[in-house]
């Protein structure tokens, strides 16, 4: 290595490039909270359709529950119906028996994430959505802060961004919907207007209802993945991820349809 390296230039490169990336995401078509399988698939499909999309993940790593497979055995299961989603991304699957296919969870996460970013989606890790922006009884943006600020309980004011649509893909916690329930004082599109709560494990029903429950829960706010079941009161499914993948596809389709109805 013949040329000297200057630590100041390294720092300047990180600061300038990150700030440029963040500034470009202050006005979005879709803001997705949670970089699990449903969030990443949705980000890919929406970005591939030409929408401006950013994903905000509170953890250091992306992948949600898929990353750890089942109890840290890094294999996942998908059913026949969802196998095509993985294959669309180029993730290898192997038949275990009829209607059960396995895939390497690390390959699945890294491949889907790479394809989502390749389609144009931006991903910000270590960022939490601590609040929403609501105008005329419609969610139209996020209030974000560093996860370290949240974890440290520090009193540090956040920053904000606007988005035409917001997707809560935060899994069991349903973090964005809980903010709306607590702060907005309006009814959700659930049976009693409140978060129904997650039920125990029942893979067969949970896989079906994950897809059924993927929909708009409040004007401008959609739920996907395990968050959908937590909000609408259905079961958890464990380390089978077909419903998650299909949920990501569905929420992207719903938003594209709604965007078409609203016009650009």
Helices and strands as residue ranges (DSSP letters): H 7-23, E 27-33, H 37-48, E 53-57, G 64-68, E 75-78, H 80-89, E 94-97, E 100-104, H 105-118, E 122-125, E 127-135, E 138-146, H 147-152, E 159-168, G 171-173, H 175-183, H 203-212, E 215-218, E 221-223, H 226-232, H 242-262
